């Protein structure tokens, strides 16, 4: 037997023997509507979550500050929980409004062992790509700061409960909500109108820009934007090849797990 049949590139091993996913429905509403809806879902979910948590604080502790962003660890946890739940709920409503189901955003089947395998392979690929890109960029731009710290909302974890709540809020919830919104709704909607590459690039660019942490007065987090852009490239590739979000969710969680360990070490 020829050795050629046993030799596969990394991307071929990711693809495996799985058939290409079925064509996505065309009734997402067009690229502009999809992008606008995605941004509105993100903004509204954040604002409504902040409002609801602020109301809850005011009711539970009359006269206290309702500034949810400087609250306790439980406050930050419930803010993330509510925001992600609202985002997923609004995606579902947007799909229903256009006669679409969860299958149209990569949730049409149960996760399987192939998703685990492809997720682990994709996680390794992401870090290889990221290291190479960072080496090239730091050589070309010596002033690039790759050690910028993100404001994750959780600064001091004094108890075991604080650690558990922060872990769930940073490692578990965002990969679920963000994958449904970004690689699910946004990418699927763009892909229904565009070819793979432009849909991948626009999705990843929006995801990267969202992590610059605009509007807080601090320097823009270019390193975080680059990291998340490259992460999204891998996640979109897996969304395209597997037809589902599960492998991407796994990679996203593993990446956040590493970031969690580094941030709170």
Helices and strands as residue ranges (DSSP letters): G 3-6, H 10-15, H 31-60, G 68-70, H 73-97, G 102-105, H 113-140, H 160-167, I 168-172, H 173-178, I 179-186, H 187-191, H 196-210, H 222-242, H 246-263
